């Protein structure tokens, strides 16, 4: 049976921009995210306030959003709501392309350690054995920044899975050998074959497998359950997806320790390119960015079918969801509707209920 734990299609870009547009940090007395301390427990008073604020979310999940399989809501660094339709909070869940945002964090760490010179370092300088694979001279100018922003310029096949962002990634050498359709840095293309390229760059730079480096730099410091890796996709607990969002909300800081360099974390969730399909939003470094007037924009990791890490800095709000992985689930968009309507409203109520 489902577990609910308080306290202890319209275009995606339009949906993200609707709701809470007039909310300001001052209006809700939001705390500074960097000062938040992660907390999964609650006092009896907090539990009662959480339950009252999120009761409409309970009802909505029961009746309106059957595609949503799990959700974790974090407000000001504290877990205020959890839902698991299958009753399994420890289950590792398929994050689909939300995995890309976790990879971004590891690349930022490698940069801070000097294992990679800069985001503007040429990829063929990092992996020289790729240089002879692609005869197009433009391939030699592709930088890490181009891969992080999905603007490398490789030609894609234009099929329905490519347009939907669900095409299977190619083997690394084949991915690098593809012809270029555009100059690097010019055209955004949602290219899933960039993920294994970035993994290969990271493994070459660090001298260790992705899983081992992730264990050292993210899994252990964040207290994540051991992930499961399936090709280019990582399986995580929903709670751990929320931790990743909280890490970026806190500009790479966790319990007084810098896990991701602040400058890289900030740049990751700022607009680096205008972006495009399948989400239809601007793009940072493997994070989608919602344009707006706030000093720190709303940003998110998005995976096919309704896997989200959604972060709204004015409220210090992080929401992680997983959904049934299917084209139908993706078309219905129930996870995003849940976030932008009952969950967002519940978070506002909960903040308004805090003692002044």
BELFEN-V101471 format. One record per backbone hydrogen bond with DSSP energy under -0.5 kcal/mol. CO is the residue of the C=O (numbers start at 1). NH is the residue of the N-H. E is the energy in kcal/mol with one decimal. If there is no record, write none. Layout:
BEGIN
co	nh	e
CO	NH	E
CO	NH	E
END
This chain:
BEGIN
co	nh	e
2	4	-0.5
3	84	-3.0
6	8	-1.5
11	15	-2.2
12	16	-2.2
13	17	-1.3
14	18	-1.2
20	23	-1.4
24	28	-1.1
25	29	-0.6
25	30	-2.2
26	29	-0.7
32	35	-1.6
33	36	-1.8
39	79	-2.7
43	47	-2.6
44	48	-1.9
45	49	-2.2
46	50	-2.9
47	51	-2.6
48	52	-2.1
49	53	-2.3
50	54	-2.5
51	55	-0.7
52	55	-0.6
54	57	-0.5
54	58	-1.8
55	59	-1.9
56	60	-2.2
57	61	-2.6
58	62	-1.7
59	63	-1.4
60	64	-3.1
60	65	-1.2
65	68	-1.1
67	324	-2.0
69	85	-2.8
69	86	-0.5
70	322	-1.9
71	83	-2.5
72	320	-2.6
73	80	-2.4
73	81	-1.3
74	318	-2.6
75	78	-1.5
77	39	-2.2
78	75	-2.7
78	80	-0.6
80	7	-1.1
81	73	-2.7
82	5	-3.9
83	71	-2.3
84	3	-2.9
84	87	-1.6
87	89	-0.5
88	91	-1.3
93	95	-0.6
93	236	-1.9
95	98	-2.0
96	99	-1.8
97	100	-1.6
98	101	-1.0
98	102	-0.8
99	102	-0.6
99	103	-1.8
100	104	-1.8
101	105	-1.2
102	106	-1.4
103	107	-2.0
104	108	-2.1
105	109	-1.9
106	110	-2.2
107	111	-1.9
108	112	-2.1
109	113	-1.8
110	115	-1.9
110	116	-1.1
111	114	-1.5
118	121	-1.6
119	145	-2.9
121	144	-1.8
122	125	-0.8
122	126	-1.1
123	126	-0.6
123	127	-2.7
127	130	-2.1
128	131	-1.6
130	133	-1.9
130	134	-0.6
131	134	-0.8
136	139	-1.8
136	140	-0.5
137	140	-0.7
138	141	-1.5
139	142	-1.2
142	123	-2.8
143	147	-1.6
144	148	-2.8
145	149	-1.9
146	151	-2.9
147	150	-1.1
148	286	-1.4
150	189	-2.4
151	185	-3.6
153	181	-3.1
153	182	-1.4
159	163	-2.4
160	164	-1.9
161	165	-0.6
161	166	-2.9
161	167	-0.9
162	165	-0.9
171	175	-2.8
172	176	-2.3
173	177	-1.6
175	178	-0.8
179	155	-2.9
183	186	-1.9
183	187	-0.6
189	191	-1.6
190	192	-0.7
191	194	-1.8
192	195	-0.9
192	196	-0.6
193	197	-1.1
194	198	-2.6
195	199	-2.5
196	200	-2.4
197	201	-2.2
198	202	-2.7
199	203	-2.8
200	204	-2.3
201	205	-2.5
202	206	-2.4
203	207	-1.8
203	208	-0.6
209	213	-2.3
210	214	-2.9
211	215	-2.0
212	216	-1.8
213	217	-2.6
214	218	-2.5
214	219	-2.6
215	220	-2.2
218	222	-2.5
219	223	-0.8
219	224	-2.5
220	223	-0.7
228	235	-3.1
230	233	-2.0
233	230	-3.2
234	95	-1.1
234	236	-0.5
235	228	-1.6
236	93	-3.4
237	241	-1.7
238	242	-2.0
239	243	-1.7
240	244	-1.8
241	245	-1.8
242	246	-2.5
243	247	-2.4
244	248	-1.7
245	249	-2.3
246	250	-2.1
247	252	-2.8
248	251	-1.6
250	253	-1.5
252	259	-2.8
252	260	-1.6
254	257	-1.8
257	254	-2.8
257	259	-0.8
261	265	-2.9
262	266	-2.7
263	267	-2.3
264	268	-2.2
265	269	-0.9
266	269	-0.7
267	270	-1.2
268	285	-1.5
273	283	-2.4
276	279	-0.6
276	280	-2.7
276	281	-0.8
279	13	-0.6
281	276	-1.1
282	289	-2.4
283	272	-3.0
283	273	-1.7
284	286	-0.9
287	284	-3.3
288	300	-2.3
289	282	-0.7
289	291	-0.6
290	298	-0.5
298	290	-2.9
299	311	-2.8
300	288	-2.6
301	309	-2.1
303	306	-1.8
303	307	-1.9
306	308	-0.7
307	303	-3.1
308	321	-2.3
309	301	-2.1
310	319	-2.7
311	299	-1.9
311	313	-0.5
312	315	-1.4
312	317	-1.9
313	316	-1.5
316	76	-2.7
316	77	-0.5
317	312	-2.8
318	74	-3.1
319	310	-3.3
320	72	-2.3
321	308	-1.8
322	69	-2.4
322	70	-1.7
324	326	-1.1
326	330	-2.1
327	331	-2.2
328	332	-2.2
329	333	-1.9
329	334	-0.5
333	337	-1.8
334	338	-2.7
335	339	-2.3
336	340	-2.7
337	341	-1.3
338	343	-2.4
339	344	-1.4
341	345	-2.4
342	346	-2.3
343	347	-2.4
344	348	-2.0
345	349	-2.3
346	350	-2.7
347	351	-2.3
348	352	-2.4
349	353	-1.4
351	354	-1.5
END
